[in-house]
Amino acid sequence: MGTALAAAADAAGLDFSPAQKLLVVGVCALTAGAAHMALAVFNDGVRPFMLDFIHGRATRNATGAVSFGLSAGFVFGLGAPMALSTGVLNPWLLFLPTDVLGILAPRRWLAPLLGAAWGAVVVYGLGGANELAHGLPVDFLTAMRQMSAPILFLFALFPALAVTKQFGRLRGALTGAVTLGLVVLTMRVWPGVFAGAPAMAVGVLMLIGFAVAADVRTARASGTVAAEGAGGVGPSAEDPMASLFSSGAARLRRHLPLFMALGAGVCALAQMKVFGGGEATSFLIAKGQYAEAAQVDFYRVFGFLPLIATTALASGAYGIAGFTLVYPIGYLLPNPFVAAAVGALVFALEVLALSSIGGALGRLPSVRDCSEHLRAAIGDALGLAILFGSLMAANAMGGGLGILICGGLYLLNEAMGRPVVRMAAAPAAVLAGGVALNGLYWLGLFTPVAGGPA
């Protein structure tokens, strides 16, 4: 796996075609413009603050400061290291900075220019940084490819973790046993298939099945008639929260053409195979496993759809990637023109269906709650995988000294109250550790590990 990934990443090398560069610049310009208008942001943590900004209760600078504080760690600690180590762009690197730039831009015409400038920095600057890093005595970017195996395989456990959190140990253990069995079977019978793919499919289906069964039992116990309220999907004028949701949905529908353009751009970007929607997805795309990447990102939709829908309805600001369905769809489509058309259609349907989705989630509490457990489980699995993979990378580039430096930086970040968010702290420590080891080499105090990172 490591050899295949290295070959794929070397072949990619962050060397983009003119069409890919133009698309990245254009999408970044569009996302910055949407953020400036408070119509869409990528950071889920920023979206709730947009309501005060839209209604004039918060200034543009104050909202931009919130966005920067919640995004900077992910950009430099996760987005940039993942892109450099895989050769695949990601939403943390592209869309979190355009959130900040778009919100802070004092004029509407300036926001797209700043977004386009950031896109140009990415497509023209990362290649040079990549070549420079690979030419160093301690090649920490190649070492970071050690993160692929922990991320890909531990990620497969997130359905079992979610089931355990929501439905207890017995069902969690059952889901975990099924996951392990399917991984072993896939490795044995279908060696060319990503081993976690069938396991994740069955695990997510088990979680949803348990959740639906729980809602059915609750409805029967309370004497709820399934048809009751079927015509009441729309919000009630007497309910303040429903009124707020109705206002948010109407605001988004008024700007439907902009969202269709966003959907077209993001879907086309995913189709060009230079962009991955997640950590595991980036490594799968680097290996050319597009169907498996689509499967992984499709499962993530279940964890984030309720969060994105409710925050969009409450704030009147949508997600830059919508429900993120355009990611897996884009990976599988034959060309960027078809992807643009399909992406525009998907975003239109998402925006028009927001009110109905909000109503449906209100009637399925267990299904709604399982998304929260899914997000938490994804975070737990990836947190361990990234930490473990980062220590493997530290060992590959510097042996025990590398582990001491990178692990020490991670622990120091914890002791200081996490100025860098935990998910991004370990990759950031590898980058800083790589710089430190190169400095020690130039001072004659360190000899690179024999053979270098694999």
C-alpha positions in Angstrom: 0.0 0.0 0.0 2.7 2.4 0.9 4.6 1.8 -2.3 1.5 2.3 -4.4 0.7 5.5 -2.6 4.2 6.8 -3.0 4.1 6.1 -6.7 0.8 7.8 -7.2 1.7 10.8 -5.2 5.0 11.2 -7.0 3.1 10.9 -10.3 0.7 13.6 -9.2 3.3 15.9 -7.7 0.8 18.7 -7.4 1.4 19.5 -11.1 -1.9 20.8 -12.3 -3.1 21.2 -15.9 -4.2 24.7 -17.1 -7.8 23.6 -16.9 -7.4 22.3 -13.4 -5.7 25.5 -12.3 -8.4 27.7 -13.8 -11.1 25.7 -12.2 -9.5 25.9 -8.7 -9.0 29.6 -9.1 -12.6 30.0 -10.3 -14.1 27.9 -7.5 -12.1 29.8 -4.8 -13.3 33.1 -6.3 -16.9 31.8 -6.2 -16.7 30.5 -2.6 -15.2 33.7 -1.3 -18.0 35.7 -3.0 -20.6 33.4 -1.3 -18.9 33.9 2.1 -18.9 37.6 1.7 -22.6 37.7 1.0 -23.1 35.4 4.1 -24.8 32.8 1.8 -22.4 29.9 2.4 -19.4 29.0 4.5 -17.5 25.7 4.7 -16.7 25.7 8.4 -19.7 24.2 10.3 -18.6 26.0 13.4 -18.8 29.4 11.8 -22.2 29.0 10.3 -24.2 29.6 13.5 -22.4 33.0 13.9 -23.6 34.1 10.5 -27.1 34.8 11.8 -25.9 37.7 13.9 -23.8 38.9 11.0 -26.7 38.8 8.6 -28.9 40.8 11.0 -26.2 43.3 11.7 -25.6 42.3 15.3 -22.0 41.4 14.6 -19.5 43.3 12.5 -17.7 41.9 9.5 -14.3 42.1 11.3 -15.6 40.3 14.4 -17.2 37.5 12.3 -14.0 37.2 10.2 -12.0 36.9 13.4 -14.2 34.0 14.6 -13.8 32.3 11.2 -10.0 32.7 11.3 -9.8 31.4 14.9 -11.8 28.3 14.0 -10.1 27.6 10.7 -6.4 28.5 10.9 -5.3 25.3 12.7 -7.1 23.1 10.1 -5.6 25.0 7.2 -1.9 24.8 8.2 -2.1 21.8 10.4 -4.2 19.5 8.3 -5.1 20.9 4.9 -1.6 21.8 3.7 0.1 18.7 5.1 -2.5 16.4 3.6 -2.2 18.1 0.2 1.6 18.0 0.2 1.8 14.4 1.3 -0.9 13.0 -1.1 -0.7 15.4 -4.1 -4.5 15.8 -3.7 -6.2 19.1 -2.8 -8.8 19.2 0.1 -11.6 21.4 1.3 -9.6 22.6 4.4 -6.9 24.0 2.2 -9.2 25.6 -0.4 -12.4 26.6 1.3 -11.5 27.5 4.9 -9.3 30.4 3.7 -11.9 31.6 1.3 -14.4 31.7 4.2 -12.1 34.1 6.0 -11.1 36.2 3.0 -14.7 36.5 1.8 -16.0 37.5 5.2 -13.3 40.0 5.8 -13.4 41.6 2.3 -14.8 45.1 2.7 -16.3 45.2 -0.8 -18.3 42.6 -2.7 -16.1 42.9 -5.8 -13.0 42.4 -3.7 -14.0 39.1 -2.2 -13.8 37.0 -5.5 -10.5 38.6 -6.3 -9.1 37.6 -2.9 -10.5 34.1 -3.3 -9.0 33.8 -6.8 -5.7 35.0 -5.4 -5.7 32.3 -2.8 -6.6 29.6 -5.4 -3.6 30.8 -7.5 -1.3 30.6 -4.5 -2.4 27.0 -4.0 -2.1 25.8 -7.5 1.1 27.7 -8.3 2.8 27.6 -4.9 2.2 24.1 -3.6 4.2 22.5 -6.4 7.3 24.5 -5.6 6.9 23.8 -1.9 6.5 20.1 -2.7 9.7 20.0 -4.8 11.6 21.9 -2.2 10.6 19.6 0.6 11.4 16.5 -1.4 14.9 17.8 -2.0 15.7 18.2 1.7 18.0 15.7 3.5 15.1 14.7 5.7 12.1 14.2 3.4 9.2 14.7 5.8 6.6 14.8 3.1 7.4 11.2 1.9 7.4 10.2 5.6 3.9 11.6 6.0 2.6 8.9 3.6 3.0 6.6 6.5 -0.3 8.0 7.7 -2.3 6.3 4.9 -2.6 2.8 6.5 -3.9 4.0 9.9 -6.3 6.5 8.4 -7.7 4.0 5.8 -8.1 1.1 8.2 -9.1 2.7 11.4 -11.6 4.8 9.6 -13.5 1.6 8.8 -14.4 1.3 12.5 -16.5 4.5 12.7 -19.9 2.7 12.2 -19.1 0.2 15.0 -18.1 3.1 17.3 -21.3 5.0 16.4 -23.5 2.0 17.1 -21.7 1.5 20.5 -22.2 5.1 21.5 -25.9 5.1 20.6 -27.2 1.6 21.1 -24.8 0.1 23.6 -22.0 -2.5 23.9 -23.8 -5.6 22.6 -24.8 -4.1 19.3 -21.5 -2.3 19.1 -19.6 -5.5 19.6 -21.8 -7.2 16.9 -21.1 -4.4 14.5 -17.4 -4.5 15.3 -17.2 -8.3 14.7 -19.0 -7.9 11.4 -16.6 -5.1 10.4 -13.5 -7.2 11.3 -14.9 -10.2 9.5 -15.6 -8.3 6.3 -12.2 -6.6 6.3 -10.5 -10.0 6.6 -12.8 -11.5 3.9 -12.2 -8.6 1.5 -8.4 -8.8 1.9 -8.5 -12.5 1.2 -11.1 -12.7 -1.6 -10.9 -9.3 -3.3 -7.3 -8.1 -2.7 -7.8 -5.3 -5.3 -10.6 -3.7 -3.4 -10.1 -1.3 -0.5 -10.6 -3.6 2.5 -12.7 -1.2 4.5 -15.2 -0.5 1.8 -17.6 -3.4 2.3 -17.2 -3.2 6.1 -18.2 0.5 6.2 -21.2 -0.2 3.9 -22.6 -2.9 6.2 -21.7 -1.0 9.3 -23.6 2.2 8.2 -26.6 0.1 7.1 -26.6 -1.6 10.6 -26.5 1.8 12.3 -29.4 3.2 10.2 -31.3 0.0 10.7 -31.0 0.2 14.5 -32.0 3.9 14.4 -35.1 3.3 12.2 -36.2 0.4 14.3 -35.9 2.5 17.5 -38.0 5.3 15.9 -40.6 2.7 14.8 -40.8 1.3 18.3 -41.1 4.7 19.9 -43.9 5.7 17.5 -45.8 2.5 18.2 -45.4 2.9 22.0 -46.7 6.5 21.9 -49.6 5.6 19.6 -48.3 7.9 16.9 -50.0 7.5 13.6 -47.6 7.6 10.7 -49.9 9.7 8.6 -50.3 12.3 11.3 -48.7 15.5 10.3 -47.8 14.3 6.9 -49.0 17.6 5.4 -47.2 19.5 8.1 -43.7 19.4 6.7 -43.7 23.1 6.4 -42.9 25.3 9.4 -45.7 26.5 11.7 -46.1 30.3 12.0 -46.7 29.9 15.7 -43.4 28.3 16.4 -40.5 30.9 16.6 -37.9 28.3 15.6 -40.0 27.1 12.7 -40.5 30.7 11.6 -36.7 31.2 11.7 -36.2 28.0 9.7 -38.7 29.3 7.1 -36.9 32.6 6.8 -33.5 30.9 6.3 -34.9 28.5 3.7 -36.5 31.4 1.8 -33.3 33.4 1.8 -31.3 30.5 0.3 -33.9 29.8 -2.3 -33.7 33.5 -3.5 -30.1 32.9 -4.4 -30.6 29.5 -6.1 -28.5 30.4 -9.2 -25.4 31.1 -7.1 -25.8 27.8 -5.3 -26.2 25.9 -8.6 -22.9 27.6 -9.7 -21.3 26.4 -6.5 -22.5 22.9 -7.0 -21.3 22.8 -10.6 -17.8 24.1 -9.6 -17.2 21.8 -6.6 -18.5 18.7 -8.5 -16.3 19.4 -11.5 -13.4 19.9 -9.2 -14.0 16.4 -7.6 -14.4 14.9 -11.1 -10.9 16.1 -12.1 -9.4 13.8 -9.5 -7.2 16.6 -8.0 -9.5 17.0 -5.0 -10.6 14.8 -2.1 -13.3 15.6 0.4 -11.8 14.0 3.4 -8.6 12.5 5.0 -9.2 8.9 3.9 -10.5 10.1 0.6 -7.4 12.0 -0.3 -5.3 8.8 0.1 -7.7 6.7 -1.9 -7.7 9.3 -4.8 -3.9 9.4 -4.7 -4.0 5.6 -5.3 -6.6 5.9 -8.1 -9.3 4.2 -6.1 -12.1 6.5 -7.1 -15.1 4.2 -6.4 -13.8 3.5 -2.9 -13.3 7.2 -2.4 -16.9 7.9 -3.5 -18.1 5.3 -1.0 -16.2 6.8 1.9 -17.4 10.3 1.2 -21.0 9.0 0.7 -21.0 7.6 4.2 -19.8 10.8 5.7 -22.9 12.5 4.3 -25.0 10.7 6.9 -23.0 12.2 9.7 -23.1 15.8 8.5 -26.4 16.2 6.7 -28.5 16.9 9.8 -25.9 19.4 11.1 -25.6 21.2 7.8 -29.4 21.3 7.3 -30.3 22.6 10.7 -27.5 25.2 10.8 -28.4 26.4 7.3 -32.1 26.7 8.1 -31.3 28.5 11.4 -28.7 30.9 10.0 -29.6 31.4 6.4 -26.1 30.4 5.3 -25.6 27.1 3.5 -22.5 24.9 3.2 -19.9 25.6 0.5 -20.2 21.9 -0.5 -23.8 21.6 0.5 -24.5 18.1 2.0 -21.2 17.1 0.3 -23.0 14.7 -2.0 -21.3 16.4 -4.9 -18.0 14.9 -3.8 -18.8 11.2 -4.4 -20.9 12.0 -7.4 -18.1 13.9 -9.0 -15.5 11.2 -8.4 -17.6 8.8 -10.5 -18.7 11.0 -13.4 -17.0 10.7 -16.8 -16.0 14.3 -17.5 -16.1 17.7 -15.8 -18.9 19.0 -18.1 -21.3 16.3 -17.0 -20.1 16.8 -13.4 -20.9 20.6 -13.6 -24.4 19.9 -14.9 -25.1 17.2 -12.3 -23.6 19.3 -9.5 -25.8 22.2 -10.3 -28.9 20.0 -10.3 -27.9 18.3 -7.0 -27.4 21.7 -5.3 -30.7 23.0 -6.6 -32.5 19.9 -5.2 -30.7 20.3 -1.9 -31.7 23.9 -1.4 -35.3 23.4 -2.5 -35.6 20.3 -0.2 -34.1 22.0 3.0 -37.5 22.7 4.7 -38.7 19.1 4.0 -35.5 17.6 5.3 -35.7 19.7 8.5 -39.3 18.5 9.0 -38.3 14.9 8.4 -35.4 15.1 10.9 -37.8 16.4 13.5 -40.0 13.3 13.2 -37.1 10.8 13.3 -35.2 11.6 16.5 -33.1 8.4 16.5 -32.0 8.8 12.9 -31.2 12.5 13.7 -29.2 11.5 16.8 -27.2 8.8 14.9 -25.7 11.5 12.8 -24.2 13.1 15.9 -22.8 9.8 17.0 -21.4 9.3 13.5 -19.6 12.6 13.5 -18.2 11.8 17.0 -17.1 8.4 15.9 -15.5 9.7 12.7 -13.6 12.2 14.9 -12.5 9.5 17.3 -11.3 7.1 14.6 -9.5 9.7 12.6 -8.0 11.4 15.7 -6.3 8.1 16.7 -5.4 7.3 13.1 -3.8 10.7 12.5 -1.9 10.6 15.8 -0.6 7.1 15.2 0.2 7.8 11.6 2.0 10.9 12.5 4.2 9.1 15.0 4.9 6.5 12.3 6.0 9.3 10.0 8.1 10.8 12.7 9.8 7.4 13.2 10.4 7.0 9.4 12.1 10.4 9.1 14.0 10.6 12.4 13.8 7.4 14.4 13.5 7.9 18.1 14.6 11.5 17.9 11.8 12.1 15.4 9.3 10.6 17.8 10.6 12.6 20.6 10.4 15.9 18.7 7.0 15.3 17.1 5.4 13.6 20.0 6.8 16.3 22.3 5.3 19.0 20.2 1.9 17.2 20.3 2.0 16.9 24.0 3.1 20.5 24.5 0.1 21.6 22.4 -2.1 19.6 24.7 -0.5 21.1 27.8 -0.9 24.6 26.4 -4.7 24.1 26.0 -4.6 23.1 22.3 -3.7 26.4 20.5 -3.7 24.0 17.4 -6.8 21.9 17.3 -6.2 18.2 18.2 -7.0 16.8 14.7 -4.4 19.1 13.1 -1.8 19.1 15.9 -0.1 15.8 15.0 0.5 16.5 11.2 1.6 20.0 12.1 4.1 18.5 14.6 5.5 16.3 11.8 6.0 19.3 9.6 7.7 21.3 12.4 9.7 18.2 13.4 10.9 17.8 9.8 12.1 21.3 9.7 13.8 20.8 13.1 15.5 17.6 11.9 16.8 19.3 8.7 18.2 22.1 10.9 20.0 19.6 13.1 21.4 17.9 10.0 22.8 21.1 8.7 24.4 21.7 12.1 26.0 18.3 11.9 24.0 17.0 14.9 21.7 14.5 13.1 22.1 11.8 10.5 19.0 10.9 8.5 17.6 7.4 9.1 19.2 4.9 6.8 17.2 4.4 3.6 14.9 7.3 4.4 11.2 7.0 4.6 9.5 4.3 2.6 
